[in-house]
C-alpha cells in the first residue's frame, strides 16, 4: 500500500499509457508507484490481461507531475490540429 507521503496522480486503463506517463515523469526525476486496484495485479500476472493502473507520486511532486502531464497533453493536441490541417482541401 502507498504511504502517507504519496498522492494519487491518475488512473489509466492501459499499461502502455501508465508506462508513457512514468517515462515522462522519470525524465524530470519524479518517482512513480504503479498500483493495480482490486485484483488487477493478479489478473495481469496470471493471465496477462489488460487492467487498470493507478499512479502515485510523492506528495511534494504532485503539482509538478500534474503540470507535466497537462503540458504533454496540450502539445499532443496541438500537433493533432496541425496534422488535420494538412489534409483539408
N, C-alpha and C positions, 0 to 999 in steps of 0.2 A: 504494500500500500504506500501511497505517496505521503510524505511527511508534511508538517505544517509550513515548512519553508518553500513549498512548491504550490503553484497555482495552475488551475485548469486553463489551457490555452485554447484548444478547439477539439472537435471530434470530426473525423473524416470517415468516409465509407470504404476507402481502398487503401491497402498497404502502400501502394506506389505513391499515392497522394501524401501519406504520412512521411515517407522517405524523402520526398521533394522538400517538404517543409523543414524536416530535420536537417537536410543538406543546406538549405538557405540559412537557417539559424546557426548551424555549426560554423559557417563562414564568418559569422560575427561573434564566435566563441560563446554562444548561448547554448547551455546544456538543455537536453530534452529527454523526457522519460515517456516511453510508449506504454500504454496500458490497454488491455483488451477487456472491455466491460463484460460482465456476466461470465458466460462460459466461452467467450471468444478465443482466449488463448488455447484452450483445449481443442476447440474446433479447428483452429488454424494448424496446430501441431499434429493432431490426429488425422485430419482429412485434407489439409492444405486449402481449405475453403476461404473465400473472401470473408472478411469480418470487419466490424467497425473497430476503429482505433482512436483512443483518446490520447491527446498530447498534453504534457505538463511541463512547465518551465519554472526555474526558481522565481519566487515572488518578486524579487528585486529586478528581474529581467522581463517581467510580463509586459510592461508598457512598450519596451523596445522591440520585443518579439511581435506584438500586435502591429506595431508600426511597420516593421519589415514585411510582414505578410500583406498588409494593406498596400504598401508601395509596390510589391511584386505583382499583386493583382491588378493594380492600375496600369502598370507597364504592359502586362499581358493584354488587357482590354484595349489600350491604345494601339498596340501592334495589330490586334484583330481589326480595328477600324481601318488601319492603313491597308491591310490586305483586301478587305471588302471593297474599298475604293478603286483598287486596281482592276476589278472585274466589272465595274459598272460601265455602261456604254455612254 
